[in-house]
Amino acid sequence: MSANRSRWPLLCALIGGALVVAACGPGDADVTYWSNAARQDKAVESYAGAEHCGWQDVTFLHVEWPLPGQTGAAANRQYVRDPTGRLGAEVRATYVPRADLPADARTTDYTGPDGQQLWLAPSNSDDLAYVVYPDPQRVEAWPRTTQTLGCD
């Protein structure tokens, strides 16, 4: 009996963790996996925010961290395209619609649904990801969220 009782905290933690992940996911939004010609993985995905939460103008970008082929502590990162600043206090930096790439920015080789590319700069990847659109004059800086955000 004591063996079964000692499993309850673990079982509760697993169930609770599953519920948190479900609440933080894209819900019924269409998830788009960004492609990488060198690898067939799902390390980068994006989706539109839920309308019932008022986030329909926000695009969420989830990045497996570290990306395949890189080193570092394992933890997923979430960046957002939030042109209206709806998530203000929930982000580490400000969304910039016309940004300049930092000198140390490098492509991740991940390409989005409209041909945009994900770039990161070691100097500020804790706070920003850069989305470079096919028009070379268009670079957006997407801030990283302070925690994984989701909408029920």
N, C-alpha and C positions, 0 to 999 in steps of 0.2 A: 504494500500500500504506500509506503514512503517513497518507493521508486516512481510510482505514478504521480504522486504529489509533487515531486521534484521536477517533473517535466512540464508542469503548468506554466511557470514563468517563461520557459522557452516557447511553448505553444502560443501563449498570449502575445509574446513579442513578434513571432512570425506572422500571426494573423493581423496584428496591429500594423506591422510594416507593410503587409500586402495592401491594407486599406489606405495607408498614406500614399503608396505608389499609385494606386488606382485614382485617388483624388487629384494627384499631381500630373496625371497624363493628359493627353490631348482630348480625351473623351470621345465625342463623335466627330471631331475634326478630321479632315483628311491629312494624314501624315505623309510627307514627302521625304524619302531618303535621298541624300545627296550622294552622287556617284564619285568614285575614284577609280580611274583606269587601271591603276596598279593592284588594287585590292577589291574584292567583292565583299564588302561588309556594310554594316548599318551604323557606323560610328557617328554620323551626322544626320540629323533629321530636323525638319521644320514643319510647323503647322500654324494656322490662324487661330487667334484667341476665340473663345466662346462668346457668342452674341448674348446669351442669357446672363453673362457676367459683365457685359459692357466692354469686352476686350476685343471686339471684332476688328478693330483697327491696329491691333498688336500682332506681330508675328513672333512666334517663339522658335528659338534655335537651340537644340540640345546637342551637345558635343561630348562624346565619350572622352574622358580625360585620364591619362594622357592619350592622345590619338595613337593609333597603331604605328609602331616604329619609333615612338618617342618614349622617354622615361619620365618618371615622376610619380607622385602619390596618386593612387586611383580614386577618382571621384568625377562624376558627371558634372558638366557645367551647363548653365542655361544663360543664353544671351537673348536680348529682345530688340525688335524693331518697334519702337514706340514713339511715333511721330508727334502725338499729342501730349506726351508726358504723363499719361494716365497712371503709370506705375511708379511715379516719382521717387518715393522713399524706399522702394523695393529694389532699386538699382544702384550699382557702385559708381556709375559715371552718367554722363548725359549722352543721349542719342544725337549724332551729328549727321545730317542728311548729305552734306557736301564736305567730306573729310579728306585729309591728306594722309597717305600711308606713311607711317614712321620709317626712318631709314633702315631699321632692323626688321621690318615686316617681310614675311615670307609666305608664299602660297602653301596651303595644306594639300593641294591637288584635289580638293573636294569641290564638285560643281553642283549647283542647285538647279531647280526645275526650269529656270529662265536663262540659264547660261551664266549665272553669277558664280563667283568663286569666293571661297572662304580663305581669308588671309589672317595670320596672327603675328603679333610682334612680341618677342620675349620681354621687351621693356614694359609692356602694359597688358599682356593677355589675361592677367588676373582681373582686369576691369573692362576691357574692350575686345571685340572681334571686328574684323573689317570685312565687309561684303563688297566685292568689286564686280560691278555690272559690266556686260559686254562693251558698253560705251566707255572707253578708257577715261573719260572725264567724270565718271560717276563712281564714287567710293562712299559708302556709308559706314559709320562707326556705331556698332550695336553694343550697348552696355550689358555687362553681366549682372544677373540678379543677385541679391544678397542671400537668397535661399531659393530652392526650387519652388516655383509658383504653380498653382493649379487652381482650378475652378470646379466646384461641384455642380 
